[in-house]
Amino acid sequence: MHHPLRRIYGVSFIFALNIALTAYINSTFLSQFFSERAVGFLFAGAALLTIIALEILPLSIEKIGARMTTGFVLLSSLATLIILTNANDARTAGLFFVLYNICNTLVIFCFDIFIGHFSKRGNTGNARGSYLTITNLGWLASPFLAGFLVSHLGYSTLYSLVAGLVTLA
């Protein structure tokens, strides 16, 4: 395995931890501001807007490059997390939850581009398999950690921690 892939795997683990930690608490967090039905609409709206963003993302990658695009999306993800940490009204929580979800998918798309670029020809399947294994380890570690943090320290602390993880990515 050559060096760029190791770095991508490490960053991917951290980013998967970021996504997984919030995945287990997002709907409960949003239920402070919205009805159960409205939370469902927020998730559906985020999914729809993510599809649209995925259609636009290749244009950005072509125009400014994968590295710059990934950096911009990671910074956007960080900004959404910082705002979610301090969200105290429905409009802010809903908007930045949707943006955070869009950013997560876009970053994963960008990571896949890097894996394809840095893997040796004929070894891309192994590289992607390793990537999936590593990101799934982040998902496995998250349920207990998310529950512990929210029950002992609250939602703001969890979102702050996740924002710290994004800065490491």
C-alpha positions as CSV (number, residue, x, y, z in Angstrom):
1,M,0.0,0.0,0.0
2,H,1.5,3.3,-0.9
3,H,1.6,6.5,1.2
4,P,-1.3,8.6,-0.2
5,L,-3.7,5.7,0.3
6,R,-2.7,5.4,4.0
7,R,-3.4,9.0,4.5
8,I,-6.8,8.7,2.7
9,Y,-7.6,5.7,4.9
10,G,-6.8,7.6,8.1
11,V,-8.7,10.7,7.1
12,S,-11.6,8.5,6.0
13,F,-11.7,6.8,9.4
14,I,-11.9,10.1,11.1
15,F,-14.5,11.4,8.7
16,A,-16.6,8.2,9.1
17,L,-16.4,8.7,12.9
18,N,-17.7,12.2,12.4
19,I,-20.6,11.1,10.3
20,A,-21.5,8.1,12.5
21,L,-21.3,10.0,15.8
22,T,-23.9,12.4,14.5
23,A,-26.0,9.9,12.6
24,Y,-27.1,8.3,15.9
25,I,-28.3,11.5,17.4
26,N,-29.4,13.8,14.5
27,S,-33.1,12.9,14.6
28,T,-33.3,13.3,18.4
29,F,-31.5,16.6,18.2
30,L,-33.9,17.8,15.5
31,S,-36.9,16.6,17.5
32,Q,-36.1,19.5,19.9
33,F,-37.2,21.9,17.1
34,F,-39.5,19.8,14.8
35,S,-42.3,17.3,14.9
36,E,-41.5,13.7,13.9
37,R,-43.0,14.3,10.5
38,A,-41.0,17.4,9.9
39,V,-37.8,15.6,10.9
40,G,-38.6,13.0,8.2
41,F,-39.1,15.8,5.6
42,L,-35.7,17.3,6.6
43,F,-34.0,14.0,6.0
44,A,-35.9,13.6,2.6
45,G,-35.1,17.1,1.6
46,A,-31.4,16.6,2.5
47,A,-31.4,13.4,0.4
48,L,-32.9,15.2,-2.6
49,L,-30.6,18.2,-2.4
50,T,-27.6,15.8,-2.0
51,I,-28.5,14.2,-5.4
52,I,-28.6,17.6,-7.0
53,A,-25.3,18.5,-5.4
54,L,-23.7,15.3,-6.6
55,E,-24.7,16.3,-10.1
56,I,-22.9,19.6,-9.7
57,L,-19.8,18.4,-7.9
58,P,-18.0,17.0,-10.9
59,L,-18.1,20.5,-12.5
60,S,-16.4,21.9,-9.4
61,I,-13.8,19.1,-9.5
62,E,-13.1,19.8,-13.2
63,K,-12.9,23.6,-12.7
64,I,-10.8,23.9,-9.4
65,G,-9.6,20.3,-8.9
66,A,-10.4,17.5,-6.5
67,R,-8.1,18.8,-3.7
68,M,-9.6,22.3,-3.7
69,T,-13.1,21.0,-3.9
70,T,-12.6,18.5,-1.1
71,G,-11.0,21.2,1.0
72,F,-14.0,23.6,0.4
73,V,-16.5,20.9,1.2
74,L,-14.6,19.9,4.4
75,L,-14.5,23.6,5.5
76,S,-18.2,23.8,4.7
77,S,-18.9,20.7,6.8
78,L,-16.9,22.2,9.7
79,A,-18.9,25.5,9.5
80,T,-22.2,23.6,9.6
81,L,-21.0,21.7,12.6
82,I,-20.0,24.8,14.5
83,I,-23.4,26.4,13.7
84,L,-25.2,23.2,14.8
85,T,-23.3,23.3,18.0
86,N,-24.9,26.6,18.8
87,A,-28.3,26.1,17.1
88,N,-31.1,27.2,19.3
89,D,-33.9,27.7,16.8
90,A,-35.7,25.5,14.2
91,R,-34.6,27.5,11.1
92,T,-30.9,27.3,12.0
93,A,-31.0,23.7,13.1
94,G,-32.9,22.6,10.0
95,L,-30.9,24.5,7.4
96,F,-27.5,23.5,8.8
97,F,-28.5,19.9,9.3
98,V,-29.4,19.7,5.6
99,L,-26.2,21.4,4.6
100,Y,-24.2,19.1,6.9
101,N,-25.7,16.0,5.3
102,I,-25.0,17.3,1.8
103,C,-21.4,18.0,2.7
104,N,-20.9,14.5,4.2
105,T,-21.9,12.8,1.0
106,L,-19.8,15.1,-1.2
107,V,-16.7,14.4,0.9
108,I,-17.2,10.7,0.6
109,F,-17.5,11.2,-3.2
110,C,-14.3,13.1,-3.2
111,F,-12.5,10.4,-1.1
112,D,-13.6,7.9,-3.7
113,I,-12.0,9.9,-6.5
114,F,-8.7,10.0,-4.5
115,I,-8.8,6.3,-4.0
116,G,-9.3,5.7,-7.7
117,H,-6.5,8.1,-8.5
118,F,-3.9,6.8,-6.0
119,S,-4.6,3.0,-6.3
120,K,-2.5,1.0,-8.6
121,R,-4.1,-0.1,-11.8
122,G,-5.8,-3.4,-11.3
123,N,-5.8,-2.9,-7.5
124,T,-8.6,-0.4,-7.2
125,G,-11.0,-3.0,-5.8
126,N,-8.6,-3.9,-3.0
127,A,-8.1,-0.2,-2.2
128,R,-11.8,0.4,-2.1
129,G,-12.4,-2.7,0.0
130,S,-9.8,-1.5,2.5
131,Y,-11.4,1.9,2.5
132,L,-14.8,0.5,3.3
133,T,-13.4,-1.7,6.0
134,I,-11.7,1.2,7.7
135,T,-14.8,3.5,7.4
136,N,-17.0,0.7,8.9
137,L,-14.7,0.6,11.9
138,G,-15.6,4.2,12.5
139,W,-19.3,3.3,12.3
140,L,-18.8,0.4,14.7
141,A,-17.1,2.6,17.4
142,S,-19.8,5.3,17.2
143,P,-23.0,4.1,18.8
144,F,-21.6,3.7,22.3
145,L,-19.5,6.8,22.1
146,A,-22.4,9.0,20.8
147,G,-24.8,7.7,23.5
148,F,-22.3,8.3,26.2
149,L,-21.3,11.8,25.1
150,V,-24.9,13.0,24.6
151,S,-26.2,11.5,27.9
152,H,-23.3,12.9,29.9
153,L,-22.3,16.1,28.0
154,G,-25.2,17.0,25.7
155,Y,-25.7,17.6,22.0
156,S,-23.5,20.7,21.8
157,T,-20.5,18.8,23.1
158,L,-20.9,16.0,20.6
159,Y,-21.2,18.4,17.7
160,S,-18.2,20.3,19.0
161,L,-16.2,17.0,19.2
162,V,-17.2,16.1,15.7
163,A,-16.2,19.6,14.4
164,G,-12.8,18.9,16.0
165,L,-12.6,15.6,14.1
166,V,-13.4,17.4,10.8
167,T,-10.4,19.7,11.4
168,L,-8.2,16.6,11.7
169,A,-9.5,15.4,8.3
